[in-house]
Amino acid sequence: MGQLVVKLVEPVNNVADILGGRRKRKRSIDSLQTNGEQINNETQSPKKKKLLTTTQYIYQALFKEQKNSDIAIMALGKVWNLHKVYLSQSPYFYSMFNGSWKESCQDFVHIKILDDRITLDALDAVFGSMYSDEIEIDAKGVISVLATATLFHLDGIIEKCAEVMIESINAETAISYYESACQYGCQNVKKSAFVWLETNLLCIYTKYPNLLREISIDLMTALIASPDLYVLQTEFSLYTLLRNWIYLRLHPNFDPENPQQQQEFQMQLQQQTAQSNNSTSLSLATSSSSSSSGGTEGAALSPNDIVQNFFTSRREKRSFLSTPDGQQFLKPFLALRTQYLTNHYMDLKIVLNDNIIPKEWLHNHVLSNWNSILKVDHLPEEGPTNLDPEEFYKSCMRCGRVLLEPGYQKWRWTGFNFGLDLILIADSRILSIRRHHRNEHERLLSLQTKRQFMIRASVTSINSQRQPIFTQKSDITSLCLEKNEEITLMVMDSKLVHPLLISVNVLVVPPTPQTFKENLLVCEEFTNASVPISEIGANSDRSTTPTSNSVLDEGGAVCLVPPSPPNAAMPLPTSSTQHQRGASATSTISSSSSNSSASSYSSTDFL
């Protein structure tokens, strides 16, 4: 049976193979016929071959080779042989060729370029874009292209320039982009550049003084006045930036990054100091030089020392803002929250020695601050509540810091805060605030059971160009905290990635009017006076230089009420001390931890 099966199986297989072969051959014939029909159809169908496009031909023949030109345009000493029909895409040329202007019947037009930003390359690119459907714009030449497109009213190119500018805002371009956007009416670029500057003014331009010099007075005033400015660390950091900015604006040839120039300016400064009759200024300059060089005579001063010595060694006793040279810088200081420069002993010493700000401002701040202290200490729950947002933003204290990495962190900004020790805490995605109160420091803290204040927090993530990519802001909140009470300010969005810039606006006492700032006017009596502005009308026999045992040097409580206070000359902190004042010292809360009114040289205490 097995053999039989084998024999039977073999014929069956043969038949299957034969039948399968016939089917295969039939399918092959059918497929050949089908393929043949497809080949015939493909042969008969038209073929599409990509040739030089019409746009490319027009650009090459009419613009590059300038064939069949009917109008010659001359600008910046160069002539373009162009075509009216293409130039008429510009409203500028359309009205020129179709109106009652004399150019409408001429074949040669000379365009006088009055804008220094317009270049030959920009003109060539814009003229060429009228013969093509594209234009090449890079960040280096975008302002020139924008200026040219604005001249010819080409809205499409203006929009493309705006896109390039917004994408390429950084430390080197932000200032020029903002000024250009103001000049040419690009509101979106103006807003983006201003937001970039608000975020990075204190972070970047303290490190790049040559870029800081480029900020105009109007732009600096707008930044100083902005409630959204990220002030790192405190208002005193902003004052220091303004002081350096003034010096750089007054000395356009000074290059802080050139050591040779630093030595030259140091020699000039020493000569001016030697000629001065103010022996105190001479000793200040000498001591500052010695401290900055570790006691080595002849060592070069740091740029910060040069700037500080420039102001402290002035012969005039009146404030710098009262002088003709200083009047141009008055507007930024009117916008500066100078009331917060009197909350720390070291800050006040430096500001008084610099003598940039009129002492009348500081005296009024001291008086109003003392009045607020007394009210807070004697009146329960005395504090700002439900102020108008505009008033809050105008009067609040601005302070901030950077969180480089995630994790549990807490910190405070040092300085007397009207007896209210506030600690910010960042834990995972929670940003909270605590009224810190320890029994061993009760003499320095407010003893009120509850304290009222207003606060707003902003947190921003930045990209590699330090452009803000996401910002989260809390509402303006009125809080009333008991001792050691903690409350959440914000649950941070998951879109916020480190590093994070944190800005806090806080107001712990009701704002006081500061109309006295507006009384600093330019007149012959002030500008020609040889005595401080505070001395005008006062007894000329009164001494203007206090003795060395001044109450300010003793660290005692001072209330400067008289309208014509002495012009106190105070020992100038060394450069190393200033560096400590602007830096951040890390510490942990312990039984010996000081509160916000402790005499610390750090703008921010890490707890």
Buried (B, 14 or more C-beta within 10 A) or exposed (E): EEEEEEEEEEEEEEEEEEEEEEEEEEEEEEEEEEEEEEEEEEEEEEEEEEEEEEEEEBBBBBBEEBEEBEBBBEBEEEEBBBBBEBBBBBEBBBBBBEEEEEBEEEEEBEBEBEEEBBBEEBBBBBBBBBBBEEBEBEBEBBBBBBBBBBBBBBEEBBEBBBEBBBEBBBBBBBBBBBBBBBBBEBEEBBEBBBBBBBBBBBBBBBEBBEBBBBBEBEBBBBBBBBBBBBBBBBBBBBBBBBBBBBBBBBBEEBBBEEEEBBBEBBEEBBEBBEEBEBEBBBEBBBEBBBBBBEEEEEBBBBBBBBBBBBBBBBEBBBBBBBBEEBBEBBBBBBBBBBBBBBBBBBBBBBBBBBBBBBBBBBBBBBBBBBEBBEBBEEEEEBBBEEBEEEEBBBBBBBBBBBBEEBEEBBBBBBBBBBBBBBBBBBEEEEBBBBBBBBEEBEEBBBEBEBBBBBBBBBBBBBEEBBBBEBBBBBEBBBBBBEBEBEEEBBEBEEEBEEEBBBBBBBBBBBBBEBEBBEEBEEEEEBEEBEBBBBBEEBEEEEEBEBEEEBEBBEEEEBEBEEEBBBBBBBBBBBBEBBBBBBEBEEBEEEEEBBBBBBEBBBBBBBB
